[in-house]
């Protein structure tokens, strides 16, 4: 293999690596992971760096995600070996009348700049995401769920973990007492400090210090819960949050009624 061919092979391998991690990221998103977490885990598994967190352990409990991660690890090992070999041939190999090392370096840097531009381009990212998502749904049998659309994440809603501290307003209360649903926040599950998990907990379930709640709602509402303390100010903040949620619900209902009235008037 000549030095110039080695440069081309190196750029092709890097391009394929970028494409593989992007496909894997979209596949992980379709299994319910957030886009940022999916990209981080895909890159970690492909490069073999940082894939040892507690999030990674929970990720592997899902059989579909486990298959995706396993393929990334296999392809990542092959890609790293090929990249190192091509890089060595690019700068170590010397041929009479061949391309000078400086020219090889320029070609390599230009190729890397182009790849970097593609990698950070939001337009390219949107187009690739749409195509990859369509392809995965059309030609694979992945057990996929588009949670981003289903749960309206693009409209400010999130599913997130919430650690209950000892001085938090929620600590020591039952779900009936806190009435989080009246604030527009729903408790999907509770993971106890010992590791036990309770999905769809009932109203009599007690929220204990050091519990991790799985919450669904507006990010700003959940953030306010984290700042709320177990005192009079916490109770007042709770009442204010309920009033704001009721006002928001009434506003949405008014908008819906107006939308329903407009077509009726147009028909008349």
TIDO-227364 format. One line per field, with one value per atom (N, C-alpha, C): residue number from 1; residue in three letters; atom name; x, y, z. Coordinates in pm, whole numbers, plus 50000, padded with zeros to 5 digits. Atoms other than C-alpha are relative to their C-alpha. Last residue first. Layout:
<nodes>
pos: c(NUM ...) .
code: c(ALA ...) .
site: c(CA ...) .
xx: c(X ...) .
yy: c(Y ...) .
zz: c(Z ...) .
</nodes>
This chain:
<nodes>
pos: c(268 268 268 267 267 267 266 266 266 265 265 265 264 264 264 263 263 263 262 262 262 261 261 261 260 260 260 259 259 259 258 258 258 257 257 257 256 256 256 255 255 255 254 254 254 253 253 253 252 252 252 251 251 251 250 250 250 249 249 249 248 248 248 247 247 247 246 246 246 245 245 245 244 244 244 243 243 243 242 242 242 241 241 241 240 240 240 239 239 239 238 238 238 237 237 237 236 236 236 235 235 235 234 234 234 233 233 233 232 232 232 231 231 231 230 230 230 229 229 229 228 228 228 227 227 227 226 226 226 225 225 225 224 224 224 223 223 223 222 222 222 221 221 221 220 220 220 219 219 219 218 218 218 217 217 217 216 216 216 215 215 215 214 214 214 213 213 213 212 212 212 211 211 211 210 210 210 209 209 209 208 208 208 207 207 207 206 206 206 205 205 205 204 204 204 203 203 203 202 202 202 201 201 201 200 200 200 199 199 199 198 198 198 197 197 197 196 196 196 195 195 195 194 194 194 193 193 193 192 192 192 191 191 191 190 190 190 189 189 189 188 188 188 187 187 187 186 186 186 185 185 185 184 184 184 183 183 183 182 182 182 181 181 181 180 180 180 179 179 179 178 178 178 177 177 177 176 176 176 175 175 175 174 174 174 173 173 173 172 172 172 171 171 171 170 170 170 169 169 169 168 168 168 167 167 167 166 166 166 165 165 165 164 164 164 163 163 163 162 162 162 161 161 161 160 160 160 159 159 159 158 158 158 157 157 157 156 156 156 155 155 155 154 154 154 153 153 153 152 152 152 151 151 151 150 150 150 149 149 149 148 148 148 147 147 147 146 146 146 145 145 145 144 144 144 143 143 143 142 142 142 141 141 141 140 140 140 139 139 139 138 138 138 137 137 137 136 136 136 135 135 135 134 134 134 133 133 133 132 132 132 131 131 131 130 130 130 129 129 129 128 128 128 127 127 127 126 126 126 125 125 125 124 124 124 123 123 123 122 122 122 121 121 121 120 120 120 119 119 119 118 118 118 117 117 117 116 116 116 115 115 115 114 114 114 113 113 113 112 112 112 111 111 111 110 110 110 109 109 109 108 108 108 107 107 107 106 106 106 105 105 105 104 104 104 103 103 103 102 102 102 101 101 101 100 100 100 99 99 99 98 98 98 97 97 97 96 96 96 95 95 95 94 94 94 93 93 93 92 92 92 91 91 91 90 90 90 89 89 89 88 88 88 87 87 87 86 86 86 85 85 85 84 84 84 83 83 83 82 82 82 81 81 81 80 80 80 79 79 79 78 78 78 77 77 77 76 76 76 75 75 75 74 74 74 73 73 73 72 72 72 71 71 71 70 70 70 69 69 69 68 68 68 67 67 67 66 66 66 65 65 65 64 64 64 63 63 63 62 62 62 61 61 61 60 60 60 59 59 59 58 58 58 57 57 57 56 56 56 55 55 55 54 54 54 53 53 53 52 52 52 51 51 51 50 50 50 49 49 49 48 48 48 47 47 47 46 46 46 45 45 45 44 44 44 43 43 43 42 42 42 41 41 41 40 40 40 39 39 39 38 38 38 37 37 37 36 36 36 35 35 35 34 34 34 33 33 33 32 32 32 31 31 31 30 30 30 29 29 29 28 28 28 27 27 27 26 26 26 25 25 25 24 24 24 23 23 23 22 22 22 21 21 21 20 20 20 19 19 19 18 18 18 17 17 17 16 16 16 15 15 15 14 14 14 13 13 13 12 12 12 11 11 11 10 10 10 9 9 9 8 8 8 7 7 7 6 6 6 5 5 5 4 4 4 3 3 3 2 2 2 1 1 1) .
code: c(UNK UNK UNK UNK UNK UNK UNK UNK UNK UNK UNK UNK UNK UNK UNK UNK UNK UNK UNK UNK UNK UNK UNK UNK UNK UNK UNK UNK UNK UNK UNK UNK UNK UNK UNK UNK UNK UNK UNK UNK UNK UNK UNK UNK UNK UNK UNK UNK UNK UNK UNK UNK UNK UNK UNK UNK UNK UNK UNK UNK UNK UNK UNK UNK UNK UNK UNK UNK UNK UNK UNK UNK UNK UNK UNK UNK UNK UNK UNK UNK UNK UNK UNK UNK UNK UNK UNK UNK UNK UNK UNK UNK UNK UNK UNK UNK UNK UNK UNK UNK UNK UNK UNK UNK UNK UNK UNK UNK UNK UNK UNK UNK UNK UNK UNK UNK UNK UNK UNK UNK UNK UNK UNK UNK UNK UNK UNK UNK UNK UNK UNK UNK UNK UNK UNK UNK UNK UNK UNK UNK UNK UNK UNK UNK UNK UNK UNK UNK UNK UNK UNK UNK UNK UNK UNK UNK UNK UNK UNK UNK UNK UNK UNK UNK UNK UNK UNK UNK UNK UNK UNK UNK UNK UNK UNK UNK UNK UNK UNK UNK UNK UNK UNK UNK UNK UNK UNK UNK UNK UNK UNK UNK UNK UNK UNK UNK UNK UNK UNK UNK UNK UNK UNK UNK UNK UNK UNK UNK UNK UNK UNK UNK UNK UNK UNK UNK UNK UNK UNK UNK UNK UNK UNK UNK UNK UNK UNK UNK UNK UNK UNK UNK UNK UNK UNK UNK UNK UNK UNK UNK UNK UNK UNK UNK UNK UNK UNK UNK UNK UNK UNK UNK UNK UNK UNK UNK UNK UNK UNK UNK UNK UNK UNK UNK UNK UNK UNK UNK UNK UNK UNK UNK UNK UNK UNK UNK UNK UNK UNK UNK UNK UNK UNK UNK UNK UNK UNK UNK UNK UNK UNK UNK UNK UNK UNK UNK UNK UNK UNK UNK UNK UNK UNK UNK UNK UNK UNK UNK UNK UNK UNK UNK UNK UNK UNK UNK UNK UNK UNK UNK UNK UNK UNK UNK UNK UNK UNK UNK UNK UNK UNK UNK UNK UNK UNK UNK UNK UNK UNK UNK UNK UNK UNK UNK UNK UNK UNK UNK UNK UNK UNK UNK UNK UNK UNK UNK UNK UNK UNK UNK UNK UNK UNK UNK UNK UNK UNK UNK UNK UNK UNK UNK UNK UNK UNK UNK UNK UNK UNK UNK UNK UNK UNK UNK UNK UNK UNK UNK UNK UNK UNK UNK UNK UNK UNK UNK UNK UNK UNK UNK UNK UNK UNK UNK UNK UNK UNK UNK UNK UNK UNK UNK UNK UNK UNK UNK UNK UNK UNK UNK UNK UNK UNK UNK UNK UNK UNK UNK UNK UNK UNK UNK UNK UNK UNK UNK UNK UNK UNK UNK UNK UNK UNK UNK UNK UNK UNK UNK UNK UNK UNK UNK UNK UNK UNK UNK UNK UNK UNK UNK UNK UNK UNK UNK UNK UNK UNK UNK UNK UNK UNK UNK UNK UNK UNK UNK UNK UNK UNK UNK UNK UNK UNK UNK UNK UNK UNK UNK UNK UNK UNK UNK UNK UNK UNK UNK UNK UNK UNK UNK UNK UNK UNK UNK UNK UNK UNK UNK UNK UNK UNK UNK UNK UNK UNK UNK UNK UNK UNK UNK UNK UNK UNK UNK UNK UNK UNK UNK UNK UNK UNK UNK UNK UNK UNK UNK UNK UNK UNK UNK UNK UNK UNK UNK UNK UNK UNK UNK UNK UNK UNK UNK UNK UNK UNK UNK UNK UNK UNK UNK UNK UNK UNK UNK UNK UNK UNK UNK UNK UNK UNK UNK UNK UNK UNK UNK UNK UNK UNK UNK UNK UNK UNK UNK UNK UNK UNK UNK UNK UNK UNK UNK UNK UNK UNK UNK UNK UNK UNK UNK UNK UNK UNK UNK UNK UNK UNK UNK UNK UNK UNK UNK UNK UNK UNK UNK UNK UNK UNK UNK UNK UNK UNK UNK UNK UNK UNK UNK UNK UNK UNK UNK UNK UNK UNK UNK UNK UNK UNK UNK UNK UNK UNK UNK UNK UNK UNK UNK UNK UNK UNK UNK UNK UNK UNK UNK UNK UNK UNK UNK UNK UNK UNK UNK UNK UNK UNK UNK UNK UNK UNK UNK UNK UNK UNK UNK UNK UNK UNK UNK UNK UNK UNK UNK UNK UNK UNK UNK UNK UNK UNK UNK UNK UNK UNK UNK UNK UNK UNK UNK UNK UNK UNK UNK UNK UNK UNK UNK UNK UNK UNK UNK UNK UNK UNK UNK UNK UNK UNK UNK UNK UNK UNK UNK UNK UNK UNK UNK UNK UNK UNK UNK UNK UNK UNK UNK UNK UNK UNK UNK UNK UNK UNK UNK UNK UNK UNK UNK UNK UNK UNK UNK UNK UNK UNK UNK UNK UNK UNK UNK UNK UNK UNK UNK UNK UNK UNK UNK UNK UNK UNK UNK UNK UNK UNK UNK UNK UNK UNK UNK UNK UNK UNK UNK UNK UNK UNK UNK UNK UNK UNK UNK UNK UNK UNK UNK UNK UNK UNK UNK UNK UNK UNK UNK) .
site: c(N CA C N CA C N CA C N CA C N CA C N CA C N CA C N CA C N CA C N CA C N CA C N CA C N CA C N CA C N CA C N CA C N CA C N CA C N CA C N CA C N CA C N CA C N CA C N CA C N CA C N CA C N CA C N CA C N CA C N CA C N CA C N CA C N CA C N CA C N CA C N CA C N CA C N CA C N CA C N CA C N CA C N CA C N CA C N CA C N CA C N CA C N CA C N CA C N CA C N CA C N CA C N CA C N CA C N CA C N CA C N CA C N CA C N CA C N CA C N CA C N CA C N CA C N CA C N CA C N CA C N CA C N CA C N CA C N CA C N CA C N CA C N CA C N CA C N CA C N CA C N CA C N CA C N CA C N CA C N CA C N CA C N CA C N CA C N CA C N CA C N CA C N CA C N CA C N CA C N CA C N CA C N CA C N CA C N CA C N CA C N CA C N CA C N CA C N CA C N CA C N CA C N CA C N CA C N CA C N CA C N CA C N CA C N CA C N CA C N CA C N CA C N CA C N CA C N CA C N CA C N CA C N CA C N CA C N CA C N CA C N CA C N CA C N CA C N CA C N CA C N CA C N CA C N CA C N CA C N CA C N CA C N CA C N CA C N CA C N CA C N CA C N CA C N CA C N CA C N CA C N CA C N CA C N CA C N CA C N CA C N CA C N CA C N CA C N CA C N CA C N CA C N CA C N CA C N CA C N CA C N CA C N CA C N CA C N CA C N CA C N CA C N CA C N CA C N CA C N CA C N CA C N CA C N CA C N CA C N CA C N CA C N CA C N CA C N CA C N CA C N CA C N CA C N CA C N CA C N CA C N CA C N CA C N CA C N CA C N CA C N CA C N CA C N CA C N CA C N CA C N CA C N CA C N CA C N CA C N CA C N CA C N CA C N CA C N CA C N CA C N CA C N CA C N CA C N CA C N CA C N CA C N CA C N CA C N CA C N CA C N CA C N CA C N CA C N CA C N CA C N CA C N CA C N CA C N CA C N CA C N CA C N CA C N CA C N CA C N CA C N CA C N CA C N CA C N CA C N CA C N CA C N CA C N CA C N CA C N CA C N CA C N CA C N CA C N CA C N CA C N CA C N CA C N CA C N CA C N CA C N CA C N CA C N CA C N CA C N CA C N CA C N CA C N CA C N CA C N CA C N CA C N CA C N CA C N CA C N CA C N CA C N CA C N CA C N CA C N CA C N CA C N CA C N CA C) .
xx: c(50124 42877 50011 50100 43166 49869 49960 43422 49899 50040 43238 50033 50146 43265 49950 50050 43633 49848 49959 43708 49952 50102 43508 50032 50118 43724 49893 49965 44043 49881 49993 43887 50032 50138 43787 49998 50062 44143 49857 49941 44289 49936 50056 44050 50051 50137 44146 49932 49995 44515 49859 49956 44457 50002 50115 44258 50034 50098 44543 49878 49948 44801 49901 50011 44595 50045 50143 44558 49978 50037 44934 49853 49944 45013 49959 50074 44776 50049 50131 44930 49916 49980 45282 49867 49981 45177 50014 50131 45042 50010 50089 45365 49865 49959 45580 49913 50050 45382 50036 50146 45441 49941 50025 45814 49852 49980 45831 49977 50119 45678 50013 50040 45953 49877 50104 46090 49969 49955 46288 49880 50101 46208 50043 49964 46510 49906 49867 46484 50041 50013 46111 50134 50051 46179 49984 49890 46395 49958 49918 46110 50119 50075 45880 50081 49996 46140 49925 49869 46194 50004 49921 45822 50130 50064 45695 50087 50034 45786 49927 50105 45966 49980 50003 46162 49881 50130 46224 50020 49988 46552 49866 50071 46515 50031 49906 46791 49929 49873 46535 50092 49898 46210 50123 49874 45900 50103 49925 45619 50129 49856 45381 50074 49952 45020 50150 50003 44928 50054 50134 45039 50008 50032 45376 49861 50137 45384 49957 50055 45706 49854 50146 45869 49948 50071 46241 49851 50133 46461 49928 50003 46824 49865 49945 46892 49998 49856 46846 50066 49957 46501 50153 49892 46420 50053 49913 46079 50105 49940 45872 50087 50009 45665 50055 49899 45600 49980 50049 45407 50116 49887 45468 49948 49959 45200 50120 49900 45168 50044 50069 44843 50095 50074 45028 49923 49916 45273 49926 50087 45005 50080 49925 45263 49921 49975 45029 50067 50128 44894 50021 50032 45248 49867 50056 45334 49970 50142 45567 49955 50086 45896 49852 49953 46116 49902 50067 45926 50030 50140 46022 49926 50091 46391 49855 50066 46604 49903 50067 46697 49923 49911 46774 49920 50064 46550 50099 49951 46739 49941 50002 46533 50040 49983 46585 50011 49870 46448 50000 50003 46175 50138 49885 46144 49960 50023 45883 50122 49956 45998 49975 50083 45805 50035 49964 46072 49922 49877 46031 50039 49989 45671 50124 50007 45630 50024 50107 45547 49980 50129 45761 49887 49987 46085 49869 50045 45976 50009 49959 46002 49948 50104 45980 50053 49972 46180 49877 50118 46184 50011 49977 46441 49866 50105 46330 50025 49955 46530 49880 49926 46464 50056 50044 46197 50064 50140 46231 49955 50009 46610 49858 49940 46607 49989 50088 46365 50052 50120 46570 49903 49964 46891 49878 49981 46740 50028 50127 46598 50015 50089 46911 49869 49956 47136 49907 50027 46936 50039 50144 46928 49968 50049 47300 49850 49963 47395 49946 50081 47203 50027 50135 47353 49911 50104 47708 49861 50060 47949 49888 50040 48041 49928 50120 48044 49947 50109 48285 49869 50042 48502 49884 50076 48512 49948 50128 48618 49910 50078 48886 49862 50053 49009 49915 50106 49043 49936 50116 49236 49882 50061 49465 49877 50066 49530 49929 50119 49605 49920 50096 49840 49870 50055 50017 49894 50092 50062 49931 50120 50207 49898 50074 50451 49870 50074 50554 49917 49927 50651 49912 50046 50448 50077 50135 50647 49966 50088 50948 49859 49923 51125 49906 49985 50888 50074 49926 50902 50020 49962 50653 50067 49878 50660 50050 49885 50416 50131 50003 50115 50129 49958 50197 50008 49858 50182 50051 49924 49852 50150 49998 49703 50083 49917 49800 50013 49860 49665 50092 49955 49337 50147 49981 49293 50052 49884 49348 50030 49881 49107 50127 49972 48841 50126 49947 48853 50041 49867 48817 50064 49904 48535 50140 49958 48346 50104 49930 48337 50054 49872 48252 50082 49911 47982 50138 49953 47826 50095 49908 47809 50057 49871 47656 50103 49941 47376 50139 49954 47306 50068 49883 47293 50056 49884 47058 50127 49978 46812 50122 49939 46849 50029 50093 46792 50062 50109 46993 49892 49981 47298 49891 50024 47182 50005 50145 47157 49966 50048 47528 49850 49967 47616 49950 50094 47432 50024 50123 47632 49893 50083 47946 49878 49999 48200 49912 50121 48196 49999 50105 48444 49874 49958 48670 49878 49959 48619 50045 49859 48618 50052 49920 48295 50148 49992 48133 50090 49923 48214 50018 49858 48101 50087 49957 47767 50149 49982 47724 50048 49887 47784 50027 49876 47560 50122 49979 47275 50131 49951 47309 50029 49866 47282 50059 49903 46989 50143 49990 46790 50110 49897 46746 49990 50046 46412 50104 50033 46493 49963 50127 46469 49962 50107 46744 49864 50017 46968 49892 50064 46914 49975 50142 46988 49925 50062 47315 49851 50023 47407 49932 50109 47360 49966 50122 47573 49879 50043 47842 49871 50043 47861 49949 50131 47871 49945 50098 48156 49859 50014 48350 49897 50086 48284 49977 50136 48428 49901 50055 48730 49858 50029 48792 49939 50120 48761 49960 50115 49007 49870 50018 49260 49877 50059 49216 49971 50139 49280 49928 50071 49596 49852 50019 49714 49925 50113 49656 49971 50121 49884 49877 50033 50153 49871 49922 50146 49956 50085 50000 50087) .
yy: c(49922 52877 50104 50082 52638 50076 50004 52905 49920 49874 52969 50003 49996 52600 50128 50079 52587 50005 49942 52883 49917 49907 52752 50056 50075 52443 50091 50075 52648 49921 49904 52891 49930 49963 52603 50097 50112 52466 50032 50005 52807 49888 49889 52840 49999 50036 52493 50110 50098 52584 49960 49930 52898 49905 49920 52702 50073 50095 52448 50074 50049 52725 49906 49890 52895 49957 49986 52563 50111 50111 52505 50008 49978 52850 49890 49890 52804 50024 50054 52462 50108 50084 52611 49940 49912 52888 49919 49941 52635 50091 50106 52433 50058 50023 52745 49894 49886 52832 49984 50014 52487 50110 50113 52513 49978 49951 52860 49891 49924 52721 50050 49898 52462 50072 50050 52148 50103 50055 52316 49966 49986 52375 49928 49887 52424 50014 50026 52080 50110 50101 52127 49975 49929 52449 49904 49924 52251 50076 50097 52007 50070 50040 52295 49902 49890 52449 49963 49993 52117 50108 49890 52074 50013 49869 51734 50105 49951 51368 50133 49899 51251 50035 49985 50937 50089 49999 50982 50012 49937 50881 49987 50065 50815 50074 50076 50957 49912 49935 51080 49902 50000 50885 50079 49956 50949 50015 49895 50746 50031 50022 50553 50118 50018 50603 49976 49879 50754 49987 49957 50456 50118 50010 50414 50055 49947 50367 49988 49933 50161 50038 50007 50085 50079 49906 50008 49975 50048 49854 50107 50053 49973 49948 50136 50025 49935 49992 50402 49863 49983 50340 50003 50094 50391 50030 49964 50554 49891 50110 50552 50054 50124 50756 49880 50095 51047 49868 50135 51317 49908 50094 51691 49863 50034 51939 49909 49903 52108 49973 49870 51925 50110 49994 51604 50131 49947 51676 50011 49963 51630 50062 49902 51631 50046 49875 51470 50104 49931 51200 50137 49939 51105 50074 50096 51047 50073 49984 51279 49889 50041 51205 50012 50108 51400 49975 50127 51607 49892 49992 51951 49867 49966 51867 49993 49872 51881 50043 50003 51511 50128 49976 51518 50007 49934 51360 50012 50053 51281 50082 49894 51359 49938 50053 51155 50115 49984 51296 49936 50110 51261 49999 50089 51596 49883 50110 51833 49910 49967 52157 49895 49892 52139 50032 49877 51933 50121 49945 51662 50132 49857 51610 50065 49927 51271 50150 50052 51072 50083 49952 51287 49960 49855 51243 50061 49932 50897 50151 49861 50759 50081 49910 50395 50142 49857 50122 50076 49967 49744 50147 49948 49711 50030 50050 49505 50041 50080 49691 49956 50121 49816 49920 50066 50084 49864 50043 50201 49916 50095 50208 49948 50127 50368 49894 50064 50641 49862 50041 50721 49929 50117 50723 49947 50115 50955 49873 50037 51200 49875 50056 51200 49955 50136 51247 49934 50083 51549 49854 50019 51707 49906 50082 51650 49973 50139 51782 49906 50039 52101 49855 50030 52127 49954 49931 52103 49958 49894 51993 50075 50050 51652 50107 50083 51777 49958 49913 52056 49925 49923 51813 50093 50090 51577 50073 50025 51863 49910 49877 51971 49982 49993 51611 50125 50100 51583 50004 49952 51908 49904 49890 51789 50054 50056 51456 50110 50073 51619 49947 49899 51869 49933 49937 51590 50103 50096 51388 50063 50005 51696 49902 49875 51749 50000 50010 51382 50124 49959 51414 49993 49871 51216 50035 49993 50938 50139 49928 50956 50012 49915 50685 50067 50056 50553 50099 49909 50613 49930 50057 50454 50106 50079 50599 49951 49918 50888 49922 49865 50742 50076 50008 50379 50137 50036 50453 49994 49884 50637 49973 49903 50354 50123 50055 50097 50098 49996 50314 49949 49861 50371 50012 49953 50005 50143 50070 49894 50050 49944 50161 49936 49868 50064 50061 50015 49693 50135 50064 49763 49985 49904 50009 49942 49913 49766 50102 50083 49505 50087 50041 49760 49919 49884 49921 49963 49976 49584 50119 50108 49505 50019 49972 49846 49894 49884 49791 50029 50043 49440 50115 50085 49565 49953 49912 49848 49918 49933 49591 50091 50090 49367 50065 50009 49651 49916 50084 49588 49984 50137 49721 49905 50006 50080 49857 50005 50039 49988 50126 49951 49985 50105 50238 49864 49986 50484 49892 50067 50351 50010 49926 50452 49919 50074 50216 50068 50081 50313 49913 49944 50598 49917 49905 50509 50048 50076 50195 50089 49973 50408 49919 50016 50267 50017 50142 50214 49978 50069 50567 49854 49967 50719 49930 50059 50538 50026 50143 50620 49932 50025 50991 49851 49969 51005 49973 50101 50827 50023 50121 51048 49892 49975 51364 49875 49991 51232 50021 49862 51116 50007 49916 50741 50142 49922 50577 50086 50091 50288 50076 50064 50523 49896 49902 50736 49936 49991 50427 50101 50125 50365 50002 49991 50731 49874 49900 50707 50011 50061 50381 50097 50098 50542 49937 49923 50842 49906 49946 50618 50081 50111 50420 50052 50047 50733 49890 49895 50891 49955 49996 50565 50103 50112 50530 49997 49968 50878 49890 49898 50800 50039 50065 50476 50100 50083 50658 49934 49910 50927 49922 49940 50662 50091 50103 50467 50056 50016 50784 49899 49879 50859 49988 50010 50497 50122 50091 50519 49989 49927 50823 49915 49898 50640 50074 49879 50337 50100 49879 50000 50124) .
zz: c(50011 50781 49888 50071 50712 49981 50141 50806 49917 50060 51132 49851 50003 51226 49934 50114 51124 49988 50129 51360 49881 50047 51657 49862 50041 51712 49941 50121 51714 49947 50111 51960 49869 50036 52189 49883 50070 52179 49958 50135 52265 49919 50075 52560 49856 50034 52684 49918 50109 52665 49956 50121 52873 49880 50047 53131 49871 50054 53160 49944 50127 53203 49933 50096 53473 49862 50032 53653 49899 50085 53631 49960 50133 53766 49903 50062 54061 49857 50036 54141 49929 50118 54128 49953 50115 54367 49871 50031 54615 49877 50050 54601 49961 50139 54639 49936 50078 54953 49852 50012 55098 49915 50089 55025 49978 50137 55179 49897 50040 55498 49856 49902 55531 49946 49911 55363 50109 49872 55084 50090 49895 54716 50128 49914 54490 50120 49944 54327 50098 49895 54278 50069 49882 54084 50118 49942 53840 50125 49927 53785 50066 49881 53693 50085 49902 53459 50127 49934 53281 50107 50052 53204 50081 49994 53302 49936 50135 53350 50016 50017 53663 49853 50145 53751 49970 50068 54122 49850 50131 54287 49930 50110 54660 49870 50083 54884 49895 50035 55139 49926 49895 55120 49957 50062 54910 50110 49931 55064 49926 50001 54838 50063 49863 54943 50009 49921 54606 50141 49960 54400 50096 49858 54224 50032 49984 53844 50146 50117 53855 50022 49999 54189 49882 50088 54174 50005 50037 54443 49917 50136 54432 49955 50003 54802 49864 49978 54772 49994 49862 54628 50009 49972 54261 50140 49888 54217 50016 49923 53900 50112 50077 53655 50077 49952 53890 49927 49973 53701 50040 49994 53706 50040 50135 53594 49993 50046 53932 49856 50004 54012 49955 50125 53915 49986 50107 54195 49868 50113 54458 49885 50081 54744 49877 49929 54997 49910 49984 54765 50064 50129 54661 50005 50095 55026 49869 50034 55217 49905 49890 55398 49972 49912 55156 50114 50029 54897 50104 49962 55036 49982 50108 55009 50047 49972 55324 49890 49870 55316 50029 49887 54944 50130 49886 54681 50115 49872 54360 50115 49898 54048 50133 49864 53731 50098 49935 53407 50138 49903 53148 50064 49982 52974 50089 49905 52833 50006 49865 52672 50104 49946 52346 50145 50070 52163 50051 49943 52426 49935 50030 52315 50064 49874 52488 49983 49916 52173 50127 50049 51946 50093 50017 52140 49953 49879 52256 49987 50018 51902 50118 49953 52006 49986 49984 51839 50047 49920 51875 50039 49866 51600 50068 49913 51304 50145 49886 51043 50082 50037 50692 50116 50123 50719 49978 49987 51079 49881 49889 51063 50018 50041 50718 50109 50098 50822 49962 49927 51134 49907 49920 50928 50076 50087 50667 50080 50064 50919 49915 49899 51134 49939 49969 50831 50100 50116 50714 50026 50016 51058 49886 49889 51122 49985 50031 50776 50108 50116 50852 49962 49953 51201 49885 50075 51061 50049 49917 51334 49929 49868 51183 50082 50015 50823 50136 50043 50909 49985 49882 51104 49967 49913 50806 50123 50068 50576 50086 49988 50824 49937 49863 50854 50020 49984 50476 50136 50077 50457 50012 49923 50740 49928 49882 50563 50080 50046 50229 50119 50046 50396 49955 49881 50588 49961 49938 50271 50120 50084 50100 50057 49978 50389 49920 49873 50376 50026 49879 50011 50125 49949 49754 50127 49946 49591 50051 50092 49361 50050 50090 49562 49900 50134 49824 49912 50089 50199 49866 50128 50440 49912 49985 50790 49865 49963 50757 50013 50058 50577 50024 50140 50654 49936 50005 51026 49858 49957 50993 49996 50110 50790 50035 50107 51055 49884 49957 51338 49890 49995 51156 50037 50137 51065 49997 50055 51426 49859 49935 51555 49945 50053 51302 50059 50135 51385 49943 49992 51757 49864 49948 51692 50009 50109 51470 50045 50100 51747 49887 49944 52019 49899 49997 51807 50052 50136 51730 49995 50033 52104 49859 49935 52179 49964 50066 51926 50055 50133 52054 49926 49980 52416 49866 49982 52315 50015 50129 52180 50009 50100 52487 49866 50112 52741 49890 49955 53058 49894 50045 52876 50050 50144 52918 49950 50019 53295 49853 49945 53307 49982 50096 53074 50048 50110 53298 49896 49957 53594 49892 49906 53405 50039 49874 53247 50105 49995 52880 50125 49917 52924 50011 49897 52632 50076 49882 52420 50114 49972 52103 50119 50122 51963 50027 50035 52305 49878 49896 52420 49965 50019 52091 50103 50127 52109 49976 49980 52478 49872 49910 52423 50015 50071 52118 50087 50104 52294 49927 49935 52603 49898 49946 52395 50063 50110 52190 50052 50048 52493 49895 49939 52512 49948 49885 52427 50066 49890 52191 50127 50028 51892 50106 49975 52041 49981 49855 52055 50037 49957 51683 50150 50036 51610 50042 49914 51802 49972 49868 51628 50095 50015 51287 50134 50021 51392 49986 49870 51541 49986 49914 51216 50134 50045 50997 50092 49971 51192 49964 49853 51187 50041 49962 50813 50151 50048 50755 50040 49910 50975 49960 49871 50784 50097 50019 50449 50132 50006 50566 49982 49868 50673 50002 49914 50349 50138 50043 50148 50088 49958 50346 49967 49855 50306 50054 49978 49930 50149 50039 49920 50024 49901 50123 49966 50007 49892 50103 50000 50000 50000) .
</nodes>
